[in-house]
Amino acid sequence: MSTSTYAFVFSGDDNWQMSVPDNWDIALIELDGTEKVLGHRKIDGAICKVMKTHDGKLVALSKHQV
């Protein structure tokens, strides 16, 4: 069962751990529950959980509503 949610999506070519906020875009994406948690990253002032989706996208979810 997939759900759509707003998340930060990594759009840069660099390592996500060393990325800058400009390397992330906010977008509506589909999550299916099989995402792999890679770690945490501060993006736009919030600590976000960084995950890799089944199709290779790097996304970051925040507890804050966007």
N, C-alpha and C positions, 0 to 999 in steps of 0.2 A: 504494500500500500504506500503510495507516494504522497507527499505533501509539498505544497509550494510555500516558500518563505523568502523574506528578504534577507540577503546575506552580503557580506563583502566578498567579492570574487577577485582572486589574484590575476592580474593581467600583465605582470612584468616578466622579464626573462631571468631575473636574478633569484637568488635563494630567498624564499619567503621569510626566513628568520632575519635576514639583513635588509629587507625591503623597506621602502619609505611609503607613507600614505598615498602618494600619487600612483603607486603600483596596484592599488586596490580600487575597485569600482563597486558601487552598491547595485545589486540586481536581484530580480525575482528568479529563484532557481527551484528546481524539483529535488527533494531529498527522499531517498527510499529506505533509510535506516541502515544501510550497509556501509556508510561512510567510515573511513579510518581516521581516528583522532591522531594528529601529528604533534600537537602542543598548543601553546597559547601565545598570543601576540597582542600588543597594545595598538589599536587602530582607532583614530579619531577620539582619543581619550578614554576608550573603553577596553577592558581586557576581553579578548575574543578567543573562542575555541577554534583552532585551525584544523580543518578536516580535508581529506582527499576523497572525492566522489568516485564512483565506479568507472566513470568515463575520464578520470584523470584531472578534473578541475580541482583547484585549491580554493576552498571557501572558508570564511571565518564568521562564526555566529556570535552575537552579543546577547547578553541577557536583557539589554535595554531595547525598548520598542523603537522602531525607526519611523 
